[in-house]
Amino acid sequence: MKTKMSHFHENLFLMKESIASAGNNLLNVNFYLELKKLIVVSIIVLLTTTSVFGQNTGYMDDRSSITVKTELAPPPLPDYVQPLCPGDGYLWTPGYWAWAANGYYWVPGVWVLPPAIELLWTPGYWAFYDGFYGWHPGYWGPRVGYYGGINYGFGYFGNGFYGGRWDRGHFMYNTSVWRVDKNIHNTYINKVNIVNTNRESFNGGKGVAYHPNKDEMDGMRNDNRIPASKEQMDHEKNMGNNMGQFRNNNSGPAIHSMTFPGGRGFDAGGREMKMGGMGREGGRGRR
């Protein structure tokens, strides 16, 4: 900004010099053109400076929340079907790539009960820094915060949340985004017209280019964060013990989604995984 403002003052000085040297010859064509050029340049400098500050949210990436580091980029997010919500009060937590000594493995998207009412899940995300990829774990809070602009689908389309809302202690499900059982009646329909085909699973570098907006920044500064529950952590750990979930050994994970931690698992097409083959339960994909 200092450089641009110094150019601005320099231009004004040149304008004064030009006027002084021109004297009363204001009809001189060359002088008129030079004066016009200086005015246009000065306006552009001011508009550019205003534009830069208009986009600035004061964001400084907080690396202190990173729990895992690796030099390998996480794979793109797979496309898969969301299973039906198993019961009233369950919230959807989207699947993600986790890191272990054997490489990346897929932690299936799963329905879980929040630690308390009025809490929402902010998904974790990978971010690229100077030569490494860092994992920012997800958390529970009073609103869905910044998750790196990653399009996890099912209401988590890169920023914000569209899967539902809390209403006087009961969660209301937006059935245009989430699949719920017919026995769940606290539902509504709010159609979401968001087109985001980006399947990159990390922010920065060659991944998603997105910084938090003002509301997300406010949440990062002021909201209390509750870590993932033991049930969620056990879910991640159990998937790390399943070699069928690793990217290195397969073209894609065997289990893409689950009804709840330890519950039924489904492949990418929403068919239940069973001994001896695939089974039932198709449905609509994450987009």
C-alpha positions in Angstrom: 0.0 0.0 0.0 2.9 2.4 0.8 4.3 1.9 -2.6 1.0 2.6 -4.3 0.3 5.7 -2.3 3.8 7.0 -3.0 3.2 6.6 -6.7 -0.1 8.5 -6.2 1.7 11.4 -4.5 4.4 11.3 -7.2 1.8 11.6 -9.9 0.2 14.6 -8.2 3.6 16.2 -8.0 4.1 15.6 -11.7 0.7 17.1 -12.4 1.7 20.3 -10.5 5.0 20.5 -12.4 3.3 20.1 -15.7 0.7 22.8 -14.9 3.5 25.2 -13.8 5.6 24.6 -16.9 2.7 24.9 -19.2 1.8 28.4 -17.9 -1.1 29.8 -19.6 -0.9 27.5 -22.5 -3.8 25.3 -21.4 -4.8 24.7 -24.9 -1.7 22.9 -25.8 -2.8 19.4 -27.0 0.3 17.5 -25.7 -0.1 19.0 -22.3 -3.8 18.1 -22.2 -3.1 14.4 -23.1 -0.4 14.1 -20.5 -2.6 15.6 -17.8 -5.4 13.2 -18.7 -3.1 10.2 -18.5 -1.8 11.2 -15.1 -5.4 11.6 -13.8 -6.4 8.1 -15.1 -3.3 6.5 -13.6 -4.0 8.1 -10.2 -7.6 6.9 -10.2 -6.5 3.3 -11.1 -4.0 3.3 -8.2 -6.7 4.4 -5.7 -9.3 1.8 -7.0 -6.7 -1.0 -6.9 -5.8 -0.2 -3.3 -9.5 -0.1 -2.3 -10.1 -3.4 -4.1 -7.2 -5.1 -2.3 -8.4 -4.0 1.1 -12.0 -4.9 0.3 -11.1 -8.5 -0.1 -8.8 -8.7 2.9 -10.4 -10.5 5.9 -7.2 -10.4 8.0 -6.7 -14.2 7.5 -3.5 -15.7 8.7 -3.5 -19.5 8.4 -3.2 -21.1 11.8 -0.8 -24.0 11.5 -1.0 -24.7 15.3 -4.0 -26.9 14.7 -2.2 -29.3 12.4 -1.9 -32.8 13.8 -0.4 -34.7 10.8 2.2 -33.8 8.2 3.2 -35.6 5.0 5.0 -34.7 1.8 2.5 -36.6 -0.3 -0.7 -35.0 -1.6 -4.0 -36.6 -0.6 -6.0 -38.2 -3.4 -9.1 -36.6 -4.9 -12.3 -37.2 -3.0 -14.3 -40.2 -4.3 -17.9 -39.9 -5.4 -20.3 -42.0 -3.3 -23.9 -42.4 -2.0 -25.0 -41.3 1.4 -26.8 -44.0 3.4 -30.1 -43.3 5.1 -29.9 -41.5 8.4 -30.3 -44.3 11.0 -32.3 -42.3 13.5 -33.5 -38.9 14.8 -30.7 -36.7 16.1 -27.9 -38.3 14.0 -25.7 -35.8 12.0 -23.7 -36.6 8.9 -19.9 -36.3 9.0 -18.4 -36.6 5.5 -15.7 -39.0 4.6 -12.0 -37.9 4.3 -8.5 -39.2 3.6 -6.4 -39.9 6.7 -2.7 -40.6 6.7 -0.8 -43.6 8.2 2.7 -45.1 7.6 1.2 -47.2 4.7 -0.2 -44.1 3.0 -3.6 -42.5 2.7 -6.7 -44.5 3.7 -10.4 -43.5 3.3 -12.4 -42.9 6.5 -16.0 -43.5 5.4 -18.6 -40.8 5.8 -20.8 -41.8 8.7 -23.8 -40.7 10.8 -23.0 -39.9 14.4 -24.7 -38.4 17.4 -23.3 -35.0 18.4 -21.8 -34.6 21.9 -24.7 -32.2 22.8 -27.7 -30.6 21.2 -27.2 -27.3 19.2 -23.7 -28.5 18.0 -22.7 -28.8 14.3 -19.8 -30.6 12.7 -17.0 -28.7 10.9 -15.1 -31.2 8.7 -11.3 -31.4 8.8 -9.2 -30.6 5.8 -5.7 -30.9 4.3 -3.8 -27.8 3.4 -0.5 -27.4 1.4 2.3 -25.4 3.0 6.0 -25.0 2.1 6.8 -28.5 1.0 4.3 -30.5 3.1 0.6 -31.2 3.5 -0.9 -30.6 7.0 -4.2 -32.0 8.4 -6.5 -29.8 10.3 -8.9 -32.1 12.2 -12.6 -31.5 12.3 -14.5 -30.3 15.4 -17.9 -29.7 16.9 -19.1 -26.1 17.5 -22.1 -23.8 17.5 -21.8 -23.3 13.7 -20.0 -24.9 10.8 -16.7 -23.1 10.4 -13.9 -23.0 7.9 -13.0 -26.3 6.2 -10.7 -25.2 3.6 -13.2 -24.8 0.8 -13.2 -28.5 0.2 -16.4 -29.9 -1.5 -17.3 -32.8 0.7 -20.8 -32.9 -0.7 -24.0 -33.6 1.2 -24.4 -30.0 2.4 -20.7 -29.3 2.8 -20.1 -27.7 -0.6 -16.9 -25.8 0.2 -18.2 -23.2 2.7 -21.2 -23.0 4.9 -23.6 -25.9 5.7 -27.0 -26.8 4.1 -27.9 -30.2 5.6 -30.2 -28.9 8.3 -30.6 -26.7 11.4 -31.3 -26.9 15.1 -34.8 -25.8 16.2 -35.5 -25.7 20.0 -33.4 -28.7 20.7 -34.5 -30.8 17.8 -32.5 -31.1 14.5 -34.4 -30.4 11.4 -33.2 -32.3 8.3 -33.1 -30.7 4.9 -34.2 -33.6 2.7 -33.1 -32.0 -0.5 -29.5 -32.6 0.7 -29.6 -35.4 3.3 -31.2 -38.8 3.0 -33.3 -39.7 6.0 -35.6 -42.6 7.0 -39.3 -42.2 6.5 -39.8 -42.5 10.2 -38.0 -39.2 10.8 -40.6 -36.4 10.5 -38.7 -33.3 11.6 -37.7 -32.4 8.0 -38.0 -29.6 5.5 -37.0 -28.9 1.9 -34.6 -26.1 1.0 -33.3 -26.8 -2.5 -29.6 -25.8 -2.9 -28.4 -24.7 -6.3 -24.6 -24.9 -5.9 -22.5 -26.2 -8.7 -19.0 -27.3 -7.5 -17.3 -30.1 -9.4 -13.9 -29.7 -7.7 -13.0 -33.0 -6.1 -9.6 -31.9 -4.8 -9.2 -32.8 -1.1 -6.7 -30.2 0.0 -6.4 -26.4 0.2 -3.6 -24.4 -1.4 -0.9 -25.3 -3.9 -2.6 -27.1 -6.8 -5.7 -27.8 -4.7 -8.6 -25.5 -3.7 -7.9 -21.8 -3.7 -10.2 -20.5 -0.9 -9.7 -18.4 2.2 -12.3 -18.0 4.9 -14.9 -15.3 4.6 -15.7 -12.9 7.4 -18.2 -15.2 9.1 -15.8 -18.1 9.1 -13.1 -15.8 10.4 -15.3 -14.8 13.3 -16.0 -18.4 14.1 -12.3 -19.2 14.0 -11.6 -16.4 16.5 -14.5 -16.8 18.9 -16.2 -20.2 18.8 -15.5 -22.9 21.3 -14.3 -26.1 19.6 -15.1 -29.6 20.9 -12.8 -32.3 19.4 -14.2 -35.4 17.6 -15.8 -37.9 20.0 -14.1 -41.1 21.0 -16.6 -42.9 18.7 -15.4 -40.8 15.8 -11.7 -41.4 16.6 -12.3 -45.1 17.0 -14.0 -45.1 13.6 -10.9 -43.5 12.0 -8.6 -45.9 13.8 -10.6 -49.0 12.7 -10.5 -47.9 9.1 -6.7 -47.6 9.4 -6.6 -51.3 10.3 -8.5 -52.2 7.1 -6.2 -52.6 4.2 -9.1 -52.4 1.8 -9.4 -48.7 2.7 -5.8 -47.8 1.6 -5.3 -45.9 -1.7 -1.9 -47.7 -2.3 -3.5 -51.2 -2.4 -6.7 -50.4 -4.3 -8.0 -48.1 -7.1 -10.5 -46.9 -4.5 -11.6 -47.7 -0.9 -13.8 -50.7 -0.3 -16.2 -49.0 2.1 -17.2 -45.5 1.2 -19.9 -44.8 3.8 -21.5 -46.3 6.9 -24.8 -46.0 8.8 -22.9 -45.3 12.0 -19.5 -46.2 13.5 -19.4 -50.0 13.6 -22.6 -50.2 11.6 -23.3 -51.3 8.0 -20.9 -50.3 5.3 -21.6 -49.4 1.7 -19.6 -49.2 -1.5 -19.5 -46.2 -3.8 -22.8 -47.0 -5.4 -24.6 -47.3 -2.0 -24.7 -51.2 -2.0 -24.3 -52.8 1.4 -21.0 -54.6 1.8 -21.6 -58.3 2.7 -19.6 -61.5 2.9 -19.7 -63.1 -0.5 -20.6 -60.1 -2.5 -22.5 -56.8 -2.7 -26.0 -56.3 -1.6 -28.7 -53.7 -1.7 -29.4 -50.0 -1.0 -28.8 -47.7 -3.9 -29.4 -44.0 -3.7 -28.4 -40.6 -4.8 -24.7 -39.5 -5.0 -23.0 -36.8 -3.0 -23.6 -34.1 -5.7 
